Amino acid sequence: MQRNPFDDIEELFERMSRSFEETGLARMQDISLDVVEADGDIEVVADLPGYDKDDIDVTVRGRQLTISAEREDSTDVDDEHYVRRERRHRSVSRSVTLPAEVKRDEVSASYHNGVLTVTLPKLEAEPDDSHRIDIE
């Protein structure tokens, strides 16, 4: 079986990212998430507190899942009345490489109490149709 060199590169970037996180050199992740693989599905659970369902965008391309969210300033208070203001426009995004190909047309997502759950049915692996070639 031939290895895909792009899988090696993705694995290297993921290891580097984990290393930076463990040493505290990376910035805080915008979106914390868990990826679980079981029973023919991949489930991604992401924390997105403070966003409305309509603020969130979820896309799948190949084995790449991208979650992004954007929130506008939601208050009607004039700027001069603020003593301190930290809750303005906020935009977050996170991409993760999935452990397997998925059936993109069957992906579902739900959002409840600031937690996004994306369920991605795995694409069944095709049987090995390789053919041995004799060398003369």
CNS distance restraints for C-alpha pairs under 8 A (distance, minus, plus):
assign (resid   3 and name CA) (resid   7 and name CA) 7.77 0.50 0.50
assign (resid   4 and name CA) (resid   8 and name CA) 7.09 0.50 0.50
assign (resid   5 and name CA) (resid   9 and name CA) 6.52 0.50 0.50
assign (resid   6 and name CA) (resid  10 and name CA) 6.18 0.50 0.50
assign (resid   7 and name CA) (resid  11 and name CA) 6.10 0.50 0.50
assign (resid   8 and name CA) (resid  12 and name CA) 6.18 0.50 0.50
assign (resid   9 and name CA) (resid  13 and name CA) 6.33 0.50 0.50
assign (resid  10 and name CA) (resid  14 and name CA) 6.20 0.50 0.50
assign (resid  10 and name CA) (resid  97 and name CA) 7.79 0.50 0.50
assign (resid  11 and name CA) (resid  15 and name CA) 6.17 0.50 0.50
assign (resid  12 and name CA) (resid  16 and name CA) 6.16 0.50 0.50
assign (resid  13 and name CA) (resid  17 and name CA) 6.06 0.50 0.50
assign (resid  14 and name CA) (resid  18 and name CA) 6.19 0.50 0.50
assign (resid  15 and name CA) (resid  19 and name CA) 6.11 0.50 0.50
assign (resid  16 and name CA) (resid  20 and name CA) 6.22 0.50 0.50
assign (resid  17 and name CA) (resid  21 and name CA) 6.23 0.50 0.50
assign (resid  17 and name CA) (resid  26 and name CA) 7.75 0.50 0.50
assign (resid  18 and name CA) (resid  22 and name CA) 6.09 0.50 0.50
assign (resid  19 and name CA) (resid  23 and name CA) 6.26 0.50 0.50
assign (resid  20 and name CA) (resid  24 and name CA) 6.05 0.50 0.50
assign (resid  20 and name CA) (resid  25 and name CA) 5.07 0.50 0.50
assign (resid  20 and name CA) (resid  26 and name CA) 5.18 0.50 0.50
assign (resid  21 and name CA) (resid  25 and name CA) 6.25 0.50 0.50
assign (resid  21 and name CA) (resid  26 and name CA) 5.32 0.50 0.50
assign (resid  21 and name CA) (resid  27 and name CA) 7.81 0.50 0.50
assign (resid  29 and name CA) (resid  94 and name CA) 7.99 0.50 0.50
assign (resid  30 and name CA) (resid  92 and name CA) 5.45 0.50 0.50
assign (resid  30 and name CA) (resid  93 and name CA) 6.40 0.50 0.50
assign (resid  30 and name CA) (resid  94 and name CA) 6.90 0.50 0.50
assign (resid  31 and name CA) (resid  46 and name CA) 6.55 0.50 0.50
assign (resid  31 and name CA) (resid  47 and name CA) 6.17 0.50 0.50
assign (resid  31 and name CA) (resid  48 and name CA) 6.70 0.50 0.50
assign (resid  31 and name CA) (resid  92 and name CA) 6.86 0.50 0.50
assign (resid  31 and name CA) (resid  93 and name CA) 6.76 0.50 0.50
assign (resid  31 and name CA) (resid  94 and name CA) 6.12 0.50 0.50
assign (resid  32 and name CA) (resid  46 and name CA) 5.74 0.50 0.50
assign (resid  32 and name CA) (resid  47 and name CA) 5.63 0.50 0.50
assign (resid  33 and name CA) (resid  44 and name CA) 6.75 0.50 0.50
assign (resid  33 and name CA) (resid  45 and name CA) 5.42 0.50 0.50
assign (resid  33 and name CA) (resid  46 and name CA) 4.16 0.50 0.50
assign (resid  33 and name CA) (resid  47 and name CA) 6.33 0.50 0.50
assign (resid  34 and name CA) (resid  44 and name CA) 5.63 0.50 0.50
assign (resid  34 and name CA) (resid  45 and name CA) 5.24 0.50 0.50
assign (resid  34 and name CA) (resid  46 and name CA) 6.56 0.50 0.50
assign (resid  35 and name CA) (resid  42 and name CA) 6.96 0.50 0.50
assign (resid  35 and name CA) (resid  43 and name CA) 5.76 0.50 0.50
assign (resid  35 and name CA) (resid  44 and name CA) 4.57 0.50 0.50
assign (resid  35 and name CA) (resid  45 and name CA) 6.63 0.50 0.50
assign (resid  36 and name CA) (resid  42 and name CA) 5.66 0.50 0.50
assign (resid  36 and name CA) (resid  43 and name CA) 5.13 0.50 0.50
assign (resid  36 and name CA) (resid  44 and name CA) 6.43 0.50 0.50
assign (resid  37 and name CA) (resid  41 and name CA) 5.94 0.50 0.50
assign (resid  37 and name CA) (resid  42 and name CA) 4.44 0.50 0.50
assign (resid  37 and name CA) (resid  43 and name CA) 6.35 0.50 0.50
assign (resid  37 and name CA) (resid  99 and name CA) 7.96 0.50 0.50
assign (resid  38 and name CA) (resid  42 and name CA) 6.42 0.50 0.50
assign (resid  40 and name CA) (resid 121 and name CA) 6.07 0.50 0.50
assign (resid  40 and name CA) (resid 122 and name CA) 5.52 0.50 0.50
assign (resid  41 and name CA) (resid 119 and name CA) 6.66 0.50 0.50
assign (resid  41 and name CA) (resid 120 and name CA) 5.53 0.50 0.50
assign (resid  41 and name CA) (resid 121 and name CA) 4.28 0.50 0.50
assign (resid  41 and name CA) (resid 122 and name CA) 5.21 0.50 0.50
assign (resid  42 and name CA) (resid  98 and name CA) 7.89 0.50 0.50
assign (resid  42 and name CA) (resid 119 and name CA) 5.99 0.50 0.50
assign (resid  42 and name CA) (resid 120 and name CA) 5.04 0.50 0.50
assign (resid  42 and name CA) (resid 121 and name CA) 6.23 0.50 0.50
assign (resid  42 and name CA) (resid 122 and name CA) 6.61 0.50 0.50
assign (resid  43 and name CA) (resid 117 and name CA) 6.95 0.50 0.50
assign (resid  43 and name CA) (resid 118 and name CA) 5.68 0.50 0.50
assign (resid  43 and name CA) (resid 119 and name CA) 4.61 0.50 0.50
assign (resid  43 and name CA) (resid 120 and name CA) 6.13 0.50 0.50
assign (resid  44 and name CA) (resid 117 and name CA) 5.76 0.50 0.50
assign (resid  44 and name CA) (resid 118 and name CA) 5.09 0.50 0.50
assign (resid  44 and name CA) (resid 119 and name CA) 6.55 0.50 0.50
assign (resid  45 and name CA) (resid 115 and name CA) 6.86 0.50 0.50
assign (resid  45 and name CA) (resid 116 and name CA) 5.68 0.50 0.50
assign (resid  45 and name CA) (resid 117 and name CA) 4.51 0.50 0.50
assign (resid  45 and name CA) (resid 118 and name CA) 6.41 0.50 0.50
assign (resid  46 and name CA) (resid 115 and name CA) 5.74 0.50 0.50
assign (resid  46 and name CA) (resid 116 and name CA) 5.08 0.50 0.50
assign (resid  46 and name CA) (resid 117 and name CA) 6.46 0.50 0.50
assign (resid  47 and name CA) (resid 114 and name CA) 6.09 0.50 0.50
assign (resid  47 and name CA) (resid 115 and name CA) 4.77 0.50 0.50
assign (resid  47 and name CA) (resid 116 and name CA) 6.35 0.50 0.50
assign (resid  48 and name CA) (resid 114 and name CA) 4.98 0.50 0.50
assign (resid  48 and name CA) (resid 115 and name CA) 5.70 0.50 0.50
assign (resid  48 and name CA) (resid 116 and name CA) 6.75 0.50 0.50
assign (resid  49 and name CA) (resid 113 and name CA) 7.31 0.50 0.50
assign (resid  49 and name CA) (resid 114 and name CA) 4.06 0.50 0.50
assign (resid  49 and name CA) (resid 115 and name CA) 6.87 0.50 0.50
assign (resid  50 and name CA) (resid 114 and name CA) 6.44 0.50 0.50
assign (resid  51 and name CA) (resid  55 and name CA) 6.09 0.50 0.50
assign (resid  51 and name CA) (resid  56 and name CA) 7.37 0.50 0.50
assign (resid  51 and name CA) (resid  69 and name CA) 7.32 0.50 0.50
assign (resid  51 and name CA) (resid  70 and name CA) 7.65 0.50 0.50
assign (resid  51 and name CA) (resid  71 and name CA) 6.43 0.50 0.50
assign (resid  51 and name CA) (resid 114 and name CA) 6.90 0.50 0.50
assign (resid  52 and name CA) (resid  56 and name CA) 7.16 0.50 0.50
assign (resid  53 and name CA) (resid 111 and name CA) 6.45 0.50 0.50
assign (resid  55 and name CA) (resid  69 and name CA) 5.36 0.50 0.50
assign (resid  55 and name CA) (resid  70 and name CA) 5.43 0.50 0.50
assign (resid  55 and name CA) (resid  71 and name CA) 6.21 0.50 0.50
assign (resid  56 and name CA) (resid  67 and name CA) 7.26 0.50 0.50
assign (resid  56 and name CA) (resid  68 and name CA) 5.83 0.50 0.50
assign (resid  56 and name CA) (resid  69 and name CA) 4.30 0.50 0.50
assign (resid  56 and name CA) (resid  70 and name CA) 6.80 0.50 0.50
assign (resid  57 and name CA) (resid  67 and name CA) 5.84 0.50 0.50
assign (resid  57 and name CA) (resid  68 and name CA) 5.23 0.50 0.50
assign (resid  57 and name CA) (resid  69 and name CA) 6.07 0.50 0.50
assign (resid  58 and name CA) (resid  65 and name CA) 7.35 0.50 0.50
assign (resid  58 and name CA) (resid  66 and name CA) 5.80 0.50 0.50
assign (resid  58 and name CA) (resid  67 and name CA) 4.68 0.50 0.50
assign (resid  58 and name CA) (resid  68 and name CA) 6.57 0.50 0.50
assign (resid  59 and name CA) (resid  65 and name CA) 5.87 0.50 0.50
assign (resid  59 and name CA) (resid  66 and name CA) 5.27 0.50 0.50
assign (resid  59 and name CA) (resid  67 and name CA) 6.65 0.50 0.50
assign (resid  60 and name CA) (resid  64 and name CA) 5.70 0.50 0.50
assign (resid  60 and name CA) (resid  65 and name CA) 4.59 0.50 0.50
assign (resid  60 and name CA) (resid  66 and name CA) 6.38 0.50 0.50
assign (resid  60 and name CA) (resid 104 and name CA) 6.83 0.50 0.50
assign (resid  61 and name CA) (resid  65 and name CA) 6.57 0.50 0.50
assign (resid  62 and name CA) (resid 101 and name CA) 6.72 0.50 0.50
assign (resid  62 and name CA) (resid 102 and name CA) 7.85 0.50 0.50
assign (resid  63 and name CA) (resid  97 and name CA) 5.60 0.50 0.50
assign (resid  63 and name CA) (resid  98 and name CA) 5.06 0.50 0.50
assign (resid  63 and name CA) (resid  99 and name CA) 7.38 0.50 0.50
assign (resid  63 and name CA) (resid 100 and name CA) 6.52 0.50 0.50
assign (resid  63 and name CA) (resid 101 and name CA) 5.49 0.50 0.50
assign (resid  63 and name CA) (resid 102 and name CA) 7.19 0.50 0.50
assign (resid  64 and name CA) (resid  95 and name CA) 6.65 0.50 0.50
assign (resid  64 and name CA) (resid  96 and name CA) 5.79 0.50 0.50
assign (resid  64 and name CA) (resid  97 and name CA) 4.64 0.50 0.50
assign (resid  64 and name CA) (resid  98 and name CA) 5.97 0.50 0.50
assign (resid  65 and name CA) (resid  95 and name CA) 5.52 0.50 0.50
assign (resid  65 and name CA) (resid  96 and name CA) 5.40 0.50 0.50
assign (resid  65 and name CA) (resid  97 and name CA) 6.36 0.50 0.50
assign (resid  65 and name CA) (resid  98 and name CA) 6.82 0.50 0.50
assign (resid  66 and name CA) (resid  93 and name CA) 7.21 0.50 0.50
assign (resid  66 and name CA) (resid  94 and name CA) 5.74 0.50 0.50
assign (resid  66 and name CA) (resid  95 and name CA) 4.23 0.50 0.50
assign (resid  66 and name CA) (resid  96 and name CA) 6.57 0.50 0.50
assign (resid  67 and name CA) (resid  93 and name CA) 5.66 0.50 0.50
assign (resid  67 and name CA) (resid  94 and name CA) 5.39 0.50 0.50
assign (resid  67 and name CA) (resid  95 and name CA) 6.33 0.50 0.50
assign (resid  68 and name CA) (resid  91 and name CA) 7.47 0.50 0.50
assign (resid  68 and name CA) (resid  92 and name CA) 5.57 0.50 0.50
assign (resid  68 and name CA) (resid  93 and name CA) 4.08 0.50 0.50
assign (resid  68 and name CA) (resid  94 and name CA) 6.36 0.50 0.50
assign (resid  69 and name CA) (resid  91 and name CA) 5.74 0.50 0.50
assign (resid  69 and name CA) (resid  92 and name CA) 5.39 0.50 0.50
assign (resid  69 and name CA) (resid  93 and name CA) 6.42 0.50 0.50
assign (resid  70 and name CA) (resid  89 and name CA) 7.47 0.50 0.50
assign (resid  70 and name CA) (resid  90 and name CA) 5.75 0.50 0.50
assign (resid  70 and name CA) (resid  91 and name CA) 4.28 0.50 0.50
assign (resid  70 and name CA) (resid  92 and name CA) 6.48 0.50 0.50
assign (resid  71 and name CA) (resid  89 and name CA) 5.60 0.50 0.50
assign (resid  71 and name CA) (resid  90 and name CA) 5.21 0.50 0.50
assign (resid  71 and name CA) (resid  91 and name CA) 6.33 0.50 0.50
assign (resid  72 and name CA) (resid  88 and name CA) 6.75 0.50 0.50
assign (resid  72 and name CA) (resid  89 and name CA) 4.57 0.50 0.50
assign (resid  72 and name CA) (resid  90 and name CA) 6.70 0.50 0.50
assign (resid  73 and name CA) (resid  87 and name CA) 7.27 0.50 0.50
assign (resid  73 and name CA) (resid  88 and name CA) 4.99 0.50 0.50
assign (resid  73 and name CA) (resid  89 and name CA) 5.24 0.50 0.50
assign (resid  77 and name CA) (resid  81 and name CA) 6.94 0.50 0.50
assign (resid  77 and name CA) (resid  82 and name CA) 7.83 0.50 0.50
assign (resid  78 and name CA) (resid  82 and name CA) 7.46 0.50 0.50
assign (resid 100 and name CA) (resid 122 and name CA) 6.52 0.50 0.50
assign (resid 100 and name CA) (resid 123 and name CA) 7.45 0.50 0.50
assign (resid 101 and name CA) (resid 122 and name CA) 5.97 0.50 0.50
assign (resid 101 and name CA) (resid 123 and name CA) 5.45 0.50 0.50
assign (resid 102 and name CA) (resid 120 and name CA) 6.03 0.50 0.50
assign (resid 102 and name CA) (resid 121 and name CA) 5.58 0.50 0.50
assign (resid 102 and name CA) (resid 122 and name CA) 4.23 0.50 0.50
assign (resid 102 and name CA) (resid 123 and name CA) 4.63 0.50 0.50
assign (resid 103 and name CA) (resid 107 and name CA) 6.74 0.50 0.50
assign (resid 103 and name CA) (resid 120 and name CA) 6.91 0.50 0.50
assign (resid 103 and name CA) (resid 121 and name CA) 5.67 0.50 0.50
assign (resid 103 and name CA) (resid 122 and name CA) 5.98 0.50 0.50
assign (resid 103 and name CA) (resid 123 and name CA) 5.31 0.50 0.50
assign (resid 104 and name CA) (resid 120 and name CA) 7.38 0.50 0.50
assign (resid 104 and name CA) (resid 121 and name CA) 7.98 0.50 0.50
assign (resid 106 and name CA) (resid 120 and name CA) 7.02 0.50 0.50
assign (resid 106 and name CA) (resid 121 and name CA) 6.62 0.50 0.50
assign (resid 107 and name CA) (resid 118 and name CA) 7.19 0.50 0.50
assign (resid 107 and name CA) (resid 119 and name CA) 5.77 0.50 0.50
assign (resid 107 and name CA) (resid 120 and name CA) 4.70 0.50 0.50
assign (resid 107 and name CA) (resid 121 and name CA) 6.49 0.50 0.50
assign (resid 108 and name CA) (resid 118 and name CA) 5.80 0.50 0.50
assign (resid 108 and name CA) (resid 119 and name CA) 5.31 0.50 0.50
assign (resid 108 and name CA) (resid 120 and name CA) 6.75 0.50 0.50
assign (resid 109 and name CA) (resid 116 and name CA) 7.02 0.50 0.50
assign (resid 109 and name CA) (resid 117 and name CA) 5.51 0.50 0.50
assign (resid 109 and name CA) (resid 118 and name CA) 4.27 0.50 0.50
assign (resid 109 and name CA) (resid 119 and name CA) 6.15 0.50 0.50
assign (resid 110 and name CA) (resid 116 and name CA) 5.79 0.50 0.50
assign (resid 110 and name CA) (resid 117 and name CA) 5.32 0.50 0.50
assign (resid 110 and name CA) (resid 118 and name CA) 6.62 0.50 0.50
assign (resid 111 and name CA) (resid 115 and name CA) 5.59 0.50 0.50
assign (resid 111 and name CA) (resid 116 and name CA) 4.40 0.50 0.50
assign (resid 111 and name CA) (resid 117 and name CA) 6.32 0.50 0.50
assign (resid 112 and name CA) (resid 116 and name CA) 6.66 0.50 0.50
